[in-house]
């Protein structure tokens, strides 16, 4: 299966942010876009599933497919990851909770609100690793035939679309069982 062949790229890229329990026994990978209403709607359930389990490793695949603002938002988030990796999850959560547009000015304001230096984030947005990660995620999504957001890889399952908390828990349990 394609997932098995690509599992290292899906789960282990050094330039991809990881949250939850980095040493968890089950990995959940999310392909998302900060402008995607479904991504924003499913995020609390995803977070609840990860936190309630305690042994889930969460891999964040920036997949900005909804226009230029999406790309800028992913660049900002990956810039945060490269400058202050310990702040990535807080920034991600803030972007998922944000309403309205995600202009560069708004993204830098959100960075400031969570204690980051906006100038450092802006500078890091031009880091070649940022665009490299986005391009790798786009190519990986293409290989997996992911066409929209959100999309999840949980164990050996590719799950397109938004799902509920119970579905996350069942998929995590199945992945753990092998």
C-alpha positions as CSV (number, residue, x, y, z in Angstrom):
1,X,0.0,0.0,0.0
2,X,1.1,3.5,-0.7
3,X,0.9,4.6,2.9
4,X,3.4,1.9,4.0
5,X,5.9,2.9,1.2
6,X,5.6,6.6,2.2
7,X,5.4,6.1,6.0
8,X,8.8,7.6,6.7
9,X,8.0,10.8,4.7
10,X,4.5,11.0,6.3
11,X,5.7,10.5,9.9
12,X,9.4,11.3,10.3
13,X,10.4,14.5,8.4
14,X,12.8,16.6,10.6
15,X,11.2,19.8,9.2
16,X,7.7,18.8,10.2
17,X,6.3,19.9,13.5
18,X,5.3,17.2,16.0
19,X,3.0,17.6,19.0
20,X,1.1,15.5,21.4
21,X,3.4,12.9,22.9
22,X,6.5,12.9,20.6
23,X,7.3,9.4,21.9
24,X,3.7,8.2,21.5
25,X,2.9,4.7,20.3
26,X,0.4,5.8,17.7
27,X,1.0,8.6,15.1
28,X,-1.8,10.8,13.8
29,X,-0.9,12.9,10.8
30,X,-3.1,15.8,9.8
31,X,-2.9,17.6,6.4
32,X,-4.6,21.0,7.0
33,X,-5.1,24.5,5.8
34,X,-5.5,27.4,8.3
35,X,-8.3,28.9,6.1
36,X,-10.2,25.6,6.0
37,X,-13.5,25.8,8.0
38,X,-13.6,22.0,8.3
39,X,-10.0,22.0,9.7
40,X,-11.0,24.6,12.3
41,X,-14.2,22.7,13.2
42,X,-12.4,19.3,13.6
43,X,-9.4,20.7,15.5
44,X,-11.0,20.6,19.0
45,X,-12.0,16.9,18.6
46,X,-8.5,16.1,17.3
47,X,-6.9,17.9,20.3
48,X,-9.3,16.2,22.7
49,X,-8.4,12.7,21.3
50,X,-4.7,13.4,21.5
51,X,-4.8,14.8,25.0
52,X,-7.2,12.3,26.5
53,X,-5.1,9.4,25.2
54,X,-1.7,10.7,26.2
55,X,0.2,8.3,24.0
56,X,-0.5,9.9,20.6
57,X,2.1,11.6,18.5
58,X,0.6,14.3,16.3
59,X,2.3,15.3,13.1
60,X,1.3,18.6,11.5
61,X,1.5,18.7,7.7
62,X,1.0,22.2,6.5
63,X,-1.0,21.9,3.3
64,X,-2.0,25.4,2.1
65,X,-4.4,24.8,-0.8
66,X,-6.9,27.6,-0.3
67,X,-5.1,30.5,-1.8
68,X,-2.3,33.0,-1.1
69,X,-3.4,33.7,2.5
70,X,-3.1,30.0,3.2
71,X,0.4,29.9,1.9
72,X,1.4,32.9,4.0
73,X,-0.1,31.4,7.1
74,X,1.8,28.1,6.6
75,X,5.0,30.1,6.1
76,X,4.4,31.9,9.3
77,X,3.6,28.7,11.2
78,X,6.7,27.0,9.9
79,X,8.8,30.1,10.6
80,X,7.6,29.8,14.2
81,X,8.6,26.1,14.2
82,X,12.1,26.9,12.9
83,X,12.7,29.8,15.3
84,X,10.9,28.7,18.5
85,X,9.7,25.1,18.0
86,X,8.3,25.0,21.5
87,X,5.9,27.7,20.5
88,X,4.6,26.0,17.3
89,X,1.6,24.3,19.0
90,X,0.5,27.5,20.7
91,X,0.7,29.3,17.4
92,X,-1.1,26.6,15.5
93,X,-3.9,26.6,18.1
94,X,-4.2,30.4,17.8
95,X,-4.4,30.2,14.0
96,X,-7.0,27.5,14.2
97,X,-9.1,29.6,16.6
98,X,-8.7,32.8,14.6
99,X,-11.6,34.3,12.8
100,X,-11.4,36.3,9.6
101,X,-8.5,36.9,7.2
102,X,-5.0,35.8,7.8
103,X,-2.9,38.6,6.3
104,X,0.7,38.8,7.1
105,X,0.1,41.6,9.5
106,X,-2.5,39.6,11.4
107,X,-0.2,36.5,11.5
108,X,2.6,38.6,13.0
109,X,0.2,40.1,15.5
110,X,-0.9,36.6,16.6
111,X,2.8,35.7,16.9
112,X,3.3,38.8,19.2
113,X,0.3,37.8,21.2
114,X,1.8,34.4,22.1
115,X,5.2,36.0,23.0
116,X,7.1,35.7,19.8
117,X,9.2,38.4,18.1
118,X,7.3,39.3,15.0
119,X,10.4,40.5,13.2
120,X,12.1,37.2,13.8
121,X,9.1,35.3,12.5
122,X,8.9,37.5,9.4
123,X,12.6,36.9,8.7
124,X,12.2,33.2,9.2
125,X,9.3,33.1,6.7
126,X,12.0,33.5,4.0
127,X,14.0,30.5,5.2
128,X,14.3,28.0,2.3
129,X,13.3,25.2,4.7
130,X,9.9,26.7,5.0
131,X,9.1,26.5,1.3
132,X,10.8,23.2,1.1
133,X,8.5,21.7,3.7
134,X,5.4,23.1,2.0
135,X,6.5,21.7,-1.4
136,X,7.3,18.3,0.2
137,X,3.9,18.2,1.8
138,X,2.2,19.1,-1.5
139,X,4.1,16.4,-3.3
140,X,3.3,13.9,-0.5
141,X,-0.4,14.8,-0.6
142,X,-0.3,14.3,-4.4
143,X,1.2,10.8,-4.0
144,X,-1.5,10.0,-1.4
145,X,-4.2,11.4,-3.6
146,X,-5.2,13.9,-0.9
147,X,-7.2,16.6,-2.6
148,X,-8.7,18.5,0.3
149,X,-8.4,19.4,3.9
150,X,-8.5,18.1,6.5
151,X,-7.0,14.7,5.7
152,X,-5.6,12.3,8.4
153,X,-3.3,9.4,8.3
154,X,-3.9,7.2,11.4
155,X,-2.0,4.0,11.5
156,X,-2.6,2.3,8.1
157,X,-5.7,4.4,7.4
158,X,-6.0,7.5,5.2
159,X,-9.1,9.4,6.4
160,X,-10.2,12.3,4.2
161,X,-12.5,14.9,5.7
162,X,-13.6,16.1,9.1
163,X,-14.4,13.4,11.7
164,X,-15.7,13.4,15.2
165,X,-14.0,12.6,18.5
166,X,-15.4,9.1,18.6
167,X,-14.0,8.3,15.2
168,X,-10.6,9.6,16.2
169,X,-10.6,7.4,19.3
170,X,-11.7,4.3,17.3
171,X,-9.0,4.9,14.6
172,X,-6.3,5.4,17.3
173,X,-7.4,2.2,19.0
174,X,-7.3,0.3,15.8
175,X,-3.9,1.7,14.9
176,X,-2.6,0.7,18.3
177,X,-4.0,-2.9,17.8
178,X,-2.1,-3.1,14.5
